């Protein structure tokens, strides 16, 4: 099965994201999409996973500045995509989290929800810890699709975590990030480079239109 | 995957988020603050507040209604993690019985 894609109008209905908010984000350079991009990588179509990116952005914006939240979503696409893939294909309760130890030291990651409390208990005290329930966002999109009569059953949110294409997309993204930075600071970090043409083509081939 | 399965996963994640939030609160607390809280837990003021709250909490638990933890913590005058661990738990309340935000 391929990754589902829908027109922007449908994605906004599935995510209940306001068009004006999206417009404003794009004007200010705060917009997000999957693959660490600012806009959907497949021309004139939005992947369902682009909707998850927008919802994580909104979620984090409750605590972080909208720009910083966008940097997290784009800069750590691989972490939350892995969480989404494990939720969708392995039925695993996985959370995406970012934490702040000090003014300049942050971490981001994903892992089994039940292991997070123990992980946090064994860490130095954190100034901030933000967790994102990606499964909840996915569930909300699925429920809205049912309400709107949109059939999501013929498309995926994301490929399985062990799919060679998924593995290669993540590897390309991580290589790029490692080249750019060693320390994560969402207030000063630069967003990822635009995805390569090769990656965009690969995503296009892995996506299908949903009715 | 159906939304029912995703919803079950999301519920598990919500529970873990709440648990983590309480752990973070406890980890941030310094020794001095912990000692102050201990002292307060032994005070008459705390006992007075707890006595006022007890019937309401027991009733909510009996009806299976989720308890709004920040509200209870505020009424008791302690942080939410302390409210759960040191007071609510004596009525059999667990993390599954509480929420951080009202719906």
Interface residues (C-beta under 8 A of the other chain):
Chain A: X87 X88 X91 X92 X93 X94 X95 X97 X113 X114 X116 X117 X120 X121 X123 X125 X126 X129 X131 X133 X134 X135 X136 X138 X139 X142 X143 X146
Chain B: X1 X2 X3 X5 X6 X7 X9 X10 X12 X13 X14 X15 X16 X17 X19 X20 X21 X22 X23 X24 X27 X28
